[in-house]
């Protein structure tokens, strides 16, 4: 049972859906392991628990699209369309 582990700030469900599909497809294609045998685990962290350059994201939020700012980026039609296209490809 191969497993893919994704550690990041907490992601929105729509993001996890696309990432799971793509990661498993690529892994299966490259290794010839059936997709239903590839497991994926998402380990999403709160902003207080993640940082860069010595600063926690809760103190200086990242501009990356994530669960924490989903209410902002999910209203942007260009971003929503990018995620939809990624899910379809």
N, C-alpha and C positions, 0 to 999 in steps of 0.2 A: 504494500500500500504506500505509494509515494504521497507525500504531503507537501503542500506549498503553504508557507506561513507569511502573512502580510502584517507587519508591524508598522503602525502609523498613527497619526491623530485619528480620532473617530471619523469614519466615513459615513456618508448618507447611504441609505439602502440602494438607491439607484446606482451609485458608484460601485458598491460591492457587487451588485448583479453583473455589471459590465466587466469588472476586473476578474471575477470568478470565471465567467465564460471565456474571456480571452486567455487568461493564464492557463486554464485547463486545456483549452484547444491547442495552444502552442506546445505545452508540455507533452500532450498526447501525440501530436504530430512529430515531434523531435524524437521521442522515446518509443513510440509505438505501443504505449500503455493505453488500454481502453479508457475513455473519458470517465466512465463510471467507477474506475478504480483509483482515480486521482482525487485526493481530498484537499480542500483549501480551508485554512483557518484565518480569520481576521481577528487581530488583536488591536483594537482601537483604544487609544489613550486619551484621557481628558487633557485639556489645555494646560492644567497645572502640572501635569506629569511629563510634559515634553518641552524641549527648548532647543535653541541653537545659539551659538556664540555666547554661551553662558547666561542667556536670558530665557526665562520660561515664556511659552506662547501666551499664557494668561496675562503676562505683563506687557507683551508686545505681540498681539495676535498675528498669525501668519495670514497672508493673502491667498493661500492655497484654498481651493474649494474643499470643504469638508462638512461634516454634520453640524459643526458649530456656527457656520455662516450660511447654511443651506437656505435660510429664509431670504437672503440677499441674492445669491447666485441663481437660485431656482426660479426667480422672476425674470432673469435675463434670457430672452429667447435664443440668442446666439449660443450661450452655454448649454442650455437645455437641448438644442439641436445637435451640438457636438456630442453630447452624451448619447442621444438617440442614435446618431450615425455610428458611433463606436459600438453600440449594442447590436446593430444590424450587420456590421462587417465581420 
